[in-house]
Amino acid sequence: MTLRDPAERIRIGEQQQSELLAAPVDEPSTLLDASWRDYVFSEIWTRSGLDRRSRFLISIAGAACEGGRPDVLDGYIRGALTCEALTVTELREAALHLAVYAGWSRGTAMNAAITRVAHTLQLDEPTFDPICDATWDPQERLGAGAENFKSVMIFPAPPPNAPYFEGGILNFVFAEMWMRPGLDQRARRWVTLVGVADSSSTTPIRTHIYAAMASGNATLPEMHEFVLQYAVHGGWPRASVLQAVVFEMGERVAKGLPYQ
């Protein structure tokens, strides 16, 4: 049996926390402060099952959703930019993506944090492609949304028989947002998964966990790591729901079965 040394745990936590948040680490003054260093950064962030870029996206989206101290969200964003895990352009796209899956208020909180950190780091604000810069045929747009929905979700799109599906899901979410070039599909998966997990809504949780693996954007071991990383901000009760679905959908994908 390999024994763990508490002093080494603290050393690793200090090093990781300082590097990942791109800021000096103060000596913890409370038990909770110490848990950030000794558990979250020393044990979770050092796990090998998920890349650092993905962990940043999950943590940033999670911190924005939970509405805790702004310095936690700012710290993750500062670290992601300083470590060059994410760019300002990618973070802006992630804020829009989070707005869809967690609500525009939470997307706005993330967007404001990006602005604060970019200003502090004296980073130039990149230009961005317009949300839509050309005229379009509404029916063609719905068709493009349905096609992209199937590509992303790995099962057919719902019919546009209600404003939610017609004006929201097909018209904007899949005909526009998921197709934007500023953030890759794997990165969008993590932001989506945080948003649906935080909603505690059964159908979105099941469909998006299935699609993440069936699409090849995430492996089953990576999804297990996602659940632990998400639990830091979403909490263990919500994460327990995700864990059960990951087991179920992982088995379904491994057998080559469709979502339904």
KOLMIFI-763931 format. One record per atom (N, C-alpha, C, O): residue in one letter; x, y, z. Coordinates in steps of 0.1 Angstrom, whole numbers, padded with zeros to 4 digits, always signed. Example, Ala and Ser with C-alpha at 12.3 -4.5 7.8 and 13.67 -1.06 7.14 Angstrom:
a+0132-0057+0078;a+0123-0045+0078;a+0132-0033+0078;a+0142-0033+0085;s+0128-0022+0071;s+0137-0011+0071;s+0129+0000+0079;s+0134+0011+0080;
***
This chain:
m+0008-0012+0000;m+0000+0000+0000;m+0009+0013+0000;m+0018+0014+0008;t+0006+0022-0009;t+0013+0035-0009;t+0006+0045+0000;t-0006+0048-0002;l+0014+0050+0009;l+0009+0060+0018;l+0010+0074+0013;l+0020+0077+0006;r+0001+0083+0016;r+0001+0097+0012;r+0006+0105+0023;r+0002+0104+0035;d+0015+0115+0020;d+0020+0124+0030;d+0013+0137+0030;d+0012+0144+0020;p+0007+0141+0042;p-0001+0153+0042;p+0007+0166+0038;p+0002+0175+0032;a+0020+0166+0042;a+0028+0177+0038;a+0030+0178+0023;a+0030+0189+0017;e+0031+0167+0016;e+0032+0167+0002;e+0019+0171-0005;e+0019+0177-0015;r+0008+0166+0001;r-0005+0170-0004;r-0006+0186-0004;r-0011+0191-0013;i-0002+0192+0007;i-0003+0206+0008;i+0006+0213-0002;i+0003+0223-0008;r+0018+0208-0004;r+0028+0213-0013;r+0022+0213-0027;r+0023+0223-0035;i+0017+0202-0031;i+0011+0200-0044;i-0001+0210-0046;i-0003+0216-0056;g-0009+0210-0036;g-0021+0219-0036;g-0017+0234-0038;g-0023+0241-0046;e-0007+0238-0031;e-0002+0252-0032;e+0003+0255-0046;e+0000+0265-0052;q+0011+0245-0051;q+0017+0247-0065;q+0006+0248-0075;q+0006+0256-0084;q-0004+0238-0074;q-0015+0238-0084;q-0024+0250-0083;q-0028+0256-0093;q-0028+0254-0071;q-0037+0265-0069;q-0031+0278-0075;q-0037+0285-0081;s-0018+0280-0072;s-0011+0292-0076;s-0010+0292-0092;s-0012+0302-0098;e-0007+0280-0098;e-0005+0280-0112;e-0019+0281-0119;e-0020+0288-0129;l-0029+0274-0114;l-0042+0273-0121;l-0050+0286-0120;l-0058+0289-0128;l-0048+0293-0109;l-0055+0306-0107;l-0046+0318-0111;l-0050+0329-0110;a-0033+0315-0114;a-0024+0326-0118;a-0023+0337-0108;a-0024+0349-0111;a-0022+0333-0095;a-0021+0342-0084;a-0014+0336-0072;a-0014+0324-0071;p-0008+0344-0064;p-0002+0339-0052;p-0012+0332-0043;p-0024+0336-0043;v-0008+0322-0035;v-0017+0315-0026;v-0015+0320-0012;v-0003+0319-0007;d-0025+0324-0005;d-0024+0328+0009;d-0026+0316+0017;d-0032+0306+0014;e-0020+0316+0029;e-0022+0306+0039;e-0037+0305+0043;e-0042+0315+0047;p-0043+0294+0042;p-0057+0293+0045;p-0060+0297+0060;p-0052+0293+0069;s-0071+0305+0062;s-0074+0309+0075;s-0086+0301+0081;s-0089+0303+0092;t-0093+0293+0072;t-0104+0285+0077;t-0103+0271+0071;t-0095+0269+0061;l-0110+0262+0076;l-0111+0248+0072;l-0115+0248+0057;l-0109+0240+0049;l-0125+0256+0053;l-0130+0255+0039;l-0119+0260+0030;l-0118+0255+0019;d-0112+0271+0033;d-0101+0276+0025;d-0091+0265+0023;d-0086+0264+0012;a-0088+0258+0033;a-0078+0247+0032;a-0083+0236+0023;a-0074+0230+0017;s-0096+0234+0023;s-0101+0223+0014;s-0099+0226-0001;s-0097+0217-0009;w-0099+0239-0004;w-0096+0243-0018;w-0082+0238-0022;w-0080+0232-0032;r-0073+0241-0013;r-0059+0238-0016;r-0056+0223-0015;r-0051+0217-0024;d-0061+0217-0004;d-0057+0203-0001;d-0065+0192-0008;d-0061+0181-0010;y-0077+0196-0012;y-0086+0186-0020;y-0088+0190-0034;y-0085+0183-0043;v-0095+0202-0036;v-0099+0205-0050;v-0086+0206-0059;v-0086+0200-0070;f-0076+0214-0055;f-0065+0216-0064;f-0054+0205-0062;f-0048+0201-0072;s-0052+0200-0051;s-0042+0189-0049;s-0047+0176-0054;s-0038+0168-0059;e-0059+0172-0053;e-0064+0159-0056;e-0072+0158-0069;e-0070+0149-0077;i-0082+0168-0071;i-0090+0167-0083;i-0083+0172-0095;i-0083+0165-0105;w-0078+0184-0094;w-0071+0190-0106;w-0059+0182-0111;w-0055+0184-0123;t-0053+0174-0103;t-0041+0167-0107;t-0044+0153-0112;t-0035+0146-0117;r-0057+0149-0113;r-0061+0136-0118;r-0058+0136-0133;r-0059+0146-0140;s-0054+0124-0138;s-0050+0123-0152;s-0061+0120-0162;s-0058+0120-0174;g-0073+0118-0158;g-0084+0114-0166;g-0090+0124-0175;g-0098+0120-0184;l-0086+0137-0173;l-0093+0147-0181;l-0082+0159-0183;l-0075+0162-0174;d-0082+0164-0195;d-0072+0175-0198;d-0076+0188-0191;d-0087+0190-0187;r-0066+0196-0190;r-0067+0208-0182;r-0077+0218-0189;r-0085+0225-0182;r-0077+0219-0202;r-0086+0228-0209;r-0101+0224-0205;r-0109+0233-0203;s-0104+0211-0205;s-0117+0207-0202;s-0121+0210-0188;s-0132+0215-0185;r-0111+0208-0179;r-0114+0211-0164;r-0117+0226-0162;r-0125+0230-0154;f-0109+0234-0170;f-0112+0249-0169;f-0126+0252-0173;f-0133+0259-0167;l-0130+0246-0185;l-0144+0249-0190;l-0155+0245-0180;l-0164+0252-0178;i-0153+0233-0175;i-0163+0228-0165;i-0163+0237-0153;i-0174+0240-0148;s-0152+0241-0148;s-0151+0249-0136;s-0156+0263-0138;s-0163+0268-0129;i-0153+0269-0149;i-0158+0282-0152;i-0173+0282-0153;i-0179+0291-0147;a-0178+0273-0161;a-0192+0272-0163;a-0199+0269-0150;a-0210+0275-0146;g-0193+0260-0142;g-0199+0256-0129;g-0199+0268-0119;g-0209+0270-0112;a-0188+0275-0119;a-0188+0287-0109;a-0198+0298-0114;a-0204+0304-0105;a-0199+0300-0127;a-0209+0310-0132;a-0223+0306-0128;a-0231+0314-0125;c-0226+0293-0129;c-0240+0288-0126;c-0243+0289-0112;c-0255+0292-0108;e-0234+0287-0103;e-0237+0286-0089;e-0237+0300-0082;e-0242+0302-0071;g-0232+0310-0089;g-0234+0324-0084;g-0227+0327-0071;g-0232+0334-0063;g-0215+0321-0069;g-0208+0323-0056;g-0199+0335-0057;g-0203+0345-0064;r-0188+0335-0050;r-0180+0347-0050;r-0174+0349-0064;r-0169+0340-0070;p-0175+0362-0068;p-0169+0365-0081;p-0154+0362-0083;p-0150+0359-0094;d-0147+0363-0072;d-0133+0360-0073;d-0129+0346-0077;d-0119+0343-0082;v-0138+0337-0074;v-0136+0323-0078;v-0137+0322-0093;v-0129+0316-0099;l-0148+0327-0099;l-0149+0327-0113;l-0138+0335-0120;l-0133+0330-0130;d-0135+0347-0115;d-0124+0354-0121;d-0111+0347-0120;d-0103+0347-0129;g-0108+0340-0109;g-0096+0332-0108;g-0095+0321-0118;g-0084+0320-0124;y-0105+0314-0121;y-0105+0304-0131;y-0102+0310-0145;y-0094+0305-0153;i-0109+0321-0148;i-0107+0327-0161;i-0093+0333-0162;i-0087+0331-0173;r-0088+0339-0152;r-0074+0344-0152;r-0065+0332-0154;r-0055+0334-0162;g-0067+0321-0148;g-0058+0310-0149;g-0059+0304-0163;g-0048+0300-0169;a-0071+0303-0168;a-0072+0297-0182;a-0065+0305-0192;a-0059+0300-0201;l-0066+0318-0191;l-0060+0327-0201;l-0045+0327-0199;l-0037+0327-0209;t-0040+0328-0186;t-0026+0328-0184;t-0019+0315-0188;t-0008+0315-0193;c-0026+0304-0185;c-0020+0291-0189;c-0022+0288-0204;c-0017+0278-0209;e-0029+0297-0211;e-0032+0295-0225;e-0040+0283-0228;e-0039+0276-0239;a-0049+0279-0218;a-0058+0268-0221;a-0070+0273-0229;a-0076+0265-0236;l-0073+0285-0228;l-0084+0291-0235;l-0080+0306-0239;l-0072+0312-0233;t-0087+0310-0250;t-0085+0324-0254;t-0097+0332-0251;t-0107+0327-0247;v-0095+0345-0252;v-0107+0354-0249;v-0118+0351-0259;v-0130+0351-0255;t-0115+0349-0271;t-0125+0345-0281;t-0133+0333-0277;t-0145+0332-0278;e-0126+0323-0273;e-0132+0310-0269;e-0141+0312-0257;e-0151+0306-0256;l-0136+0320-0247;l-0144+0323-0235;l-0156+0331-0238;l-0167+0328-0232;r-0156+0340-0248;r-0168+0347-0251;r-0178+0338-0258;r-0190+0339-0255;e-0173+0329-0266;e-0182+0319-0272;e-0188+0310-0261;e-0200+0307-0262;a-0180+0306-0252;a-0185+0298-0241;a-0196+0305-0232;a-0205+0299-0228;a-0194+0318-0231;a-0204+0326-0223;a-0218+0326-0230;a-0228+0325-0224;l-0217+0327-0244;l-0230+0327-0251;l-0236+0313-0250;l-0248+0311-0249;h-0227+0303-0251;h-0232+0289-0251;h-0238+0286-0237;h-0249+0280-0236;l-0232+0291-0226;l-0237+0289-0213;l-0251+0296-0212;l-0260+0291-0205;a-0252+0308-0218;a-0265+0315-0217;a-0277+0307-0222;a-0288+0307-0217;v-0274+0299-0233;v-0285+0290-0238;v-0289+0279-0228;v-0300+0277-0226;y-0279+0273-0222;y-0281+0261-0214;y-0283+0264-0199;y-0288+0255-0192;a-0279+0276-0195;a-0281+0279-0180;a-0289+0292-0179;a-0292+0296-0167;g-0292+0299-0189;g-0299+0312-0189;g-0290+0324-0191;g-0278+0324-0188;w-0296+0334-0197;w-0288+0346-0201;w-0282+0353-0189;w-0272+0359-0190;s-0289+0352-0178;s-0283+0359-0166;s-0270+0353-0162;s-0261+0360-0158;r-0269+0340-0162;r-0257+0333-0158;r-0246+0335-0169;r-0234+0337-0166;g-0250+0335-0182;g-0241+0338-0193;g-0235+0352-0191;g-0224+0354-0194;t-0244+0361-0187;t-0240+0375-0185;t-0230+0376-0174;t-0220+0384-0174;a-0232+0368-0163;a-0222+0368-0152;a-0208+0364-0156;a-0198+0369-0153;m-0208+0353-0165;m-0196+0348-0170;m-0189+0358-0179;m-0177+0361-0179;n-0197+0365-0188;n-0192+0374-0197;n-0186+0386-0190;n-0176+0391-0194;a-0192+0391-0179;a-0187+0402-0171;a-0174+0398-0165;a-0165+0407-0164;a-0173+0386-0160;a-0160+0382-0154;a-0149+0381-0165;a-0138+0385-0162;i-0152+0377-0177;i-0142+0377-0188;i-0137+0391-0190;i-0125+0394-0192;t-0147+0401-0190;t-0143+0415-0192;t-0134+0420-0181;t-0124+0427-0184;r-0137+0417-0169;r-0129+0421-0158;r-0115+0416-0159;r-0105+0423-0157;v-0114+0403-0161;v-0101+0397-0162;v-0093+0402-0174;v-0081+0404-0172;a-0099+0402-0185;a-0092+0407-0197;a-0087+0421-0195;a-0076+0424-0200;h-0095+0429-0189;h-0090+0443-0186;h-0078+0443-0176;h-0068+0450-0179;t-0079+0435-0166;t-0068+0434-0156;t-0055+0429-0163;t-0044+0434-0160;l-0056+0420-0172;l-0045+0414-0179;l-0040+0422-0191;l-0031+0419-0197;q-0048+0433-0193;q-0045+0442-0205;q-0045+0434-0218;q-0036+0436-0226;l-0055+0426-0220;l-0056+0419-0232;l-0066+0426-0242;l-0075+0432-0237;d-0062+0426-0254;d-0071+0432-0264;d-0083+0424-0266;d-0083+0412-0266;e-0094+0431-0268;e-0107+0425-0270;e-0108+0421-0285;e-0107+0430-0294;p-0109+0408-0288;p-0109+0404-0302;p-0122+0407-0309;p-0132+0409-0302;t-0122+0409-0322;t-0134+0411-0330;t-0141+0397-0330;t-0136+0387-0327;f-0154+0398-0333;f-0162+0386-0334;f-0171+0386-0346;f-0175+0396-0350;d-0174+0374-0351;d-0183+0373-0362;d-0197+0376-0357;d-0201+0372-0346;p-0205+0384-0365;p-0219+0387-0361;p-0227+0374-0359;p-0223+0363-0365;i-0237+0374-0351;i-0245+0363-0349;i-0252+0359-0362;i-0253+0347-0364;c-0256+0368-0370;c-0261+0365-0383;c-0258+0377-0392;c-0261+0389-0388;d-0251+0375-0403;d-0247+0387-0412;d-0253+0386-0426;d-0248+0393-0435;a-0263+0378-0428;a-0269+0376-0441;a-0284+0373-0440;a-0288+0368-0430;t-0291+0376-0451;t-0305+0373-0451;t-0306+0358-0452;t-0297+0351-0456;w-0318+0352-0447;w-0320+0338-0447;w-0334+0334-0450;w-0343+0342-0447;d-0336+0322-0455;d-0349+0317-0457;d-0353+0309-0444;d-0345+0300-0441;p-0364+0312-0438;p-0367+0306-0425;p-0368+0291-0426;p-0364+0284-0417;q-0373+0286-0437;q-0375+0271-0438;q-0361+0264-0440;q-0359+0254-0435;e-0353+0271-0448;e-0339+0265-0450;e-0332+0265-0436;e-0324+0256-0433;r-0334+0276-0429;r-0327+0277-0416;r-0332+0266-0406;r-0324+0260-0399;l-0345+0263-0406;l-0350+0252-0398;l-0344+0239-0403;l-0341+0230-0395;g-0343+0237-0416;g-0337+0225-0421;g-0323+0223-0417;g-0318+0212-0414;a-0315+0234-0417;a-0301+0234-0413;a-0300+0230-0398;a-0291+0223-0394;g-0310+0236-0390;g-0310+0233-0376;g-0313+0219-0373;g-0307+0213-0364;a-0322+0213-0381;a-0326+0199-0379;a-0314+0190-0382;a-0311+0180-0376;e-0307+0193-0393;e-0295+0185-0397;e-0284+0186-0387;e-0278+0176-0384;n-0281+0198-0382;n-0271+0199-0372;n-0275+0193-0359;n-0266+0188-0352;f-0287+0194-0355;f-0292+0187-0343;f-0289+0173-0344;f-0283+0167-0334;k-0292+0166-0355;k-0289+0152-0356;k-0274+0149-0355;k-0270+0139-0350;s-0266+0158-0361;s-0251+0156-0361;s-0246+0157-0346;s-0237+0150-0342;v-0251+0167-0339;v-0247+0169-0325;v-0252+0159-0315;v-0245+0154-0307;m-0265+0157-0316;m-0272+0149-0306;m-0273+0134-0310;m-0276+0125-0301;i-0270+0130-0322;i-0269+0116-0327;i-0283+0109-0327;i-0284+0097-0326;f-0294+0117-0328;f-0307+0112-0330;f-0315+0123-0337;f-0311+0135-0336;p-0326+0120-0343;p-0334+0130-0351;p-0339+0142-0343;p-0342+0141-0331;a-0340+0153-0350;a-0345+0165-0343;a-0360+0165-0341;a-0367+0158-0349;p-0365+0172-0331;p-0379+0172-0329;p-0386+0181-0340;p-0379+0189-0346;p-0398+0179-0343;p-0405+0187-0353;p-0407+0201-0348;p-0409+0203-0336;p-0407+0211-0357;p-0409+0225-0352;p-0424+0228-0350;p-0430+0237-0356;n-0430+0221-0340;n-0444+0222-0338;n-0448+0231-0326;n-0459+0231-0321;a-0438+0238-0320;a-0440+0247-0309;a-0429+0258-0310;a-0419+0256-0315;p-0432+0270-0304;p-0422+0281-0305;p-0409+0276-0299;p-0398+0280-0304;y-0409+0268-0288;y-0396+0264-0282;y-0388+0256-0292;y-0376+0259-0293;f-0394+0247-0300;f-0386+0240-0309;f-0383+0248-0322;f-0372+0247-0327;e-0393+0255-0327;e-0391+0262-0339;e-0382+0275-0338;e-0372+0276-0345;g-0386+0283-0328;g-0379+0296-0326;g-0366+0294-0318;g-0357+0303-0318;g-0365+0284-0310;g-0354+0282-0301;g-0344+0271-0305;g-0333+0274-0310;i-0348+0259-0303;i-0339+0248-0306;i-0334+0247-0320;i-0322+0247-0322;l-0343+0247-0330;l-0339+0246-0344;l-0334+0259-0350;l-0324+0259-0357;n-0341+0270-0347;n-0338+0282-0353;n-0325+0289-0348;n-0317+0294-0356;f-0322+0288-0335;f-0310+0295-0330;f-0300+0285-0324;f-0288+0286-0328;v-0304+0276-0315;v-0294+0268-0308;v-0286+0259-0318;v-0274+0259-0317;f-0293+0252-0327;f-0286+0243-0336;f-0283+0249-0350;f-0274+0244-0357;a-0291+0258-0355;a-0289+0264-0368;a-0278+0275-0367;a-0273+0280-0377;e-0275+0280-0355;e-0267+0291-0353;e-0256+0289-0343;e-0244+0288-0346;m-0260+0288-0330;m-0249+0288-0319;m-0240+0276-0320;m-0228+0278-0320;w-0245+0264-0321;w-0236+0252-0322;w-0227+0252-0334;w-0217+0245-0335;m-0231+0260-0344;m-0223+0260-0357;m-0213+0271-0357;m-0205+0272-0367;r-0212+0280-0347;r-0202+0290-0347;r-0188+0285-0346;r-0186+0275-0339;p-0179+0291-0353;p-0165+0285-0354;p-0156+0289-0342;p-0145+0284-0341;g-0161+0298-0333;g-0152+0303-0323;g-0149+0293-0312;g-0140+0296-0304;l-0156+0282-0311;l-0153+0272-0300;l-0156+0258-0306;l-0166+0256-0312;d-0147+0249-0304;d-0149+0235-0309;d-0160+0228-0302;d-0164+0231-0291;q-0165+0217-0309;q-0176+0210-0304;q-0173+0203-0291;q-0182+0203-0282;r-0162+0198-0289;r-0158+0191-0276;r-0159+0201-0264;r-0165+0198-0254;a-0154+0213-0267;a-0155+0224-0256;a-0169+0227-0253;a-0173+0229-0242;r-0177+0228-0264;r-0192+0232-0262;r-0199+0221-0254;r-0208+0224-0247;r-0194+0208-0256;r-0200+0197-0248;r-0199+0200-0233;r-0209+0198-0226;w-0188+0204-0228;w-0186+0205-0214;w-0194+0216-0208;w-0200+0215-0198;v-0195+0228-0216;v-0204+0239-0211;v-0219+0234-0211;v-0226+0237-0202;t-0223+0227-0222;t-0236+0222-0222;t-0239+0213-0210;t-0250+0214-0204;l-0230+0203-0208;l-0232+0194-0197;l-0234+0200-0183;l-0242+0196-0175;v-0226+0211-0181;v-0227+0218-0168;v-0241+0225-0168;v-0248+0224-0157;g-0245+0231-0179;g-0258+0237-0179;g-0270+0228-0176;g-0279+0231-0168;v-0270+0216-0183;v-0281+0207-0181;v-0280+0200-0168;v-0290+0197-0162;a-0268+0198-0163;a-0267+0192-0150;a-0272+0201-0139;a-0279+0197-0130;d-0269+0214-0141;d-0274+0224-0131;d-0289+0226-0131;d-0295+0230-0121;s-0295+0223-0143;s-0310+0224-0144;s-0317+0213-0136;s-0329+0214-0133;s-0310+0202-0134;s-0316+0190-0128;s-0328+0185-0136;s-0337+0178-0131;s-0328+0187-0149;s-0338+0183-0158;s-0335+0169-0164;s-0324+0168-0171;t-0343+0160-0162;t-0340+0146-0166;t-0337+0144-0181;t-0327+0138-0184;t-0346+0149-0190;t-0344+0146-0204;t-0331+0152-0209;t-0323+0145-0216;p-0328+0166-0207;p-0316+0171-0212;p-0303+0164-0206;p-0294+0163-0214;i-0304+0160-0194;i-0292+0153-0188;i-0290+0140-0195;i-0278+0137-0199;r-0300+0133-0198;r-0299+0120-0204;r-0294+0121-0219;r-0285+0114-0223;t-0301+0130-0226;t-0298+0131-0240;t-0284+0137-0243;t-0276+0132-0251;h-0279+0147-0235;h-0266+0153-0237;h-0255+0144-0232;h-0244+0144-0238;i-0257+0136-0222;i-0247+0126-0217;i-0245+0116-0228;i-0234+0112-0231;y-0257+0111-0233;y-0256+0101-0244;y-0249+0107-0256;y-0240+0100-0261;a-0252+0119-0260;a-0247+0125-0272;a-0232+0128-0271;a-0224+0126-0280;a-0227+0132-0259;a-0213+0134-0257;a-0205+0122-0260;a-0194+0124-0265;m-0209+0111-0256;m-0202+0098-0258;m-0204+0092-0272;m-0195+0088-0278;a-0217+0092-0276;a-0220+0087-0289;a-0214+0094-0301;a-0211+0089-0311;s-0211+0107-0299;s-0205+0116-0309;s-0190+0114-0310;s-0184+0117-0320;g-0184+0108-0299;g-0170+0107-0299;g-0163+0119-0292;g-0151+0119-0292;n-0171+0129-0288;n-0165+0140-0282;n-0159+0137-0268;n-0150+0144-0264;a-0164+0127-0261;a-0159+0124-0248;a-0159+0108-0246;a-0169+0102-0251;t-0150+0103-0240;t-0149+0089-0237;t-0157+0086-0224;t-0159+0096-0216;l-0160+0074-0221;l-0166+0070-0208;l-0157+0074-0196;l-0163+0080-0187;p-0144+0071-0196;p-0136+0076-0185;p-0136+0091-0183;p-0136+0096-0172;e-0136+0098-0194;e-0136+0113-0193;e-0150+0118-0187;e-0150+0127-0180;m-0160+0111-0191;m-0173+0115-0185;m-0174+0112-0170;m-0180+0120-0163;h-0167+0101-0166;h-0167+0099-0151;h-0159+0110-0144;h-0162+0114-0133;e-0148+0114-0151;e-0140+0125-0145;e-0148+0138-0145;e-0147+0146-0136;f-0156+0140-0156;f-0165+0152-0156;f-0174+0153-0144;f-0175+0164-0138;v-0179+0142-0140;v-0189+0142-0129;v-0182+0147-0116;v-0187+0154-0109;l-0170+0142-0114;l-0162+0146-0102;l-0159+0161-0103;l-0160+0168-0093;q-0154+0166-0114;q-0150+0180-0116;q-0163+0189-0114;q-0162+0199-0108;y-0174+0184-0120;y-0186+0192-0118;y-0191+0193-0104;y-0196+0203-0099;a-0189+0182-0096;a-0193+0181-0082;a-0188+0193-0074;a-0194+0197-0064;v-0176+0198-0077;v-0170+0208-0069;v-0179+0220-0068;v-0180+0226-0057;h-0185+0224-0079;h-0194+0236-0079;h-0209+0232-0079;h-0217+0239-0073;g-0213+0221-0085;g-0227+0217-0086;g-0231+0210-0073;g-0243+0209-0070;g-0222+0204-0066;g-0225+0197-0054;g-0226+0182-0056;g-0230+0178-0067;w-0224+0174-0046;w-0224+0160-0048;w-0238+0154-0050;w-0239+0144-0058;p-0249+0160-0045;p-0263+0154-0048;p-0266+0155-0063;p-0270+0145-0069;r-0263+0167-0070;r-0265+0168-0084;r-0256+0158-0092;r-0260+0152-0101;a-0243+0158-0087;a-0234+0149-0094;a-0238+0135-0093;a-0235+0127-0102;s-0244+0131-0082;s-0248+0117-0081;s-0258+0113-0092;s-0259+0101-0097;v-0267+0122-0096;v-0277+0120-0106;v-0269+0118-0119;v-0272+0109-0127;l-0259+0127-0122;l-0251+0125-0134;l-0244+0112-0135;l-0244+0105-0145;q-0238+0108-0123;q-0231+0096-0123;q-0239+0084-0127;q-0234+0075-0135;a-0251+0083-0122;a-0260+0072-0126;a-0263+0072-0141;a-0263+0061-0147;v-0265+0084-0147;v-0268+0084-0161;v-0256+0081-0169;v-0257+0075-0180;v-0244+0085-0165;v-0232+0082-0172;v-0230+0067-0173;v-0226+0061-0183;f-0232+0060-0162;f-0231+0045-0162;f-0241+0039-0172;f-0238+0031-0180;e-0254+0044-0171;e-0264+0039-0180;e-0261+0042-0195;e-0262+0033-0203;m-0258+0054-0198;m-0256+0058-0212;m-0243+0053-0217;m-0241+0050-0229;g-0233+0051-0208;g-0220+0045-0213;g-0222+0031-0217;g-0216+0027-0227;e-0231+0023-0210;e-0234+0010-0214;e-0241+0010-0228;e-0239+0001-0236;r-0250+0019-0229;r-0258+0020-0241;r-0250+0023-0253;r-0251+0016-0264;v-0241+0032-0252;v-0232+0036-0263;v-0222+0024-0266;v-0220+0022-0278;a-0217+0018-0256;a-0208+0007-0258;a-0214-0005-0266;a-0208-0012-0273;k-0227-0006-0264;k-0235-0017-0272;k-0240-0012-0285;k-0246-0020-0293;g-0237+0001-0289;g-0241+0006-0302;g-0256+0009-0303;g-0261+0009-0314;l-0262+0011-0291;l-0277+0013-0291;l-0280+0027-0293;l-0273+0036-0289;p-0291+0031-0300;p-0296+0044-0301;p-0300+0050-0288;p-0302+0042-0278;y-0302+0063-0287;y-0307+0069-0274;y-0320+0062-0270;y-0322+0059-0258;q-0330+0061-0280;q-0343+0055-0276;q-0345+0043-0285;q-0356+0037-0284;
***
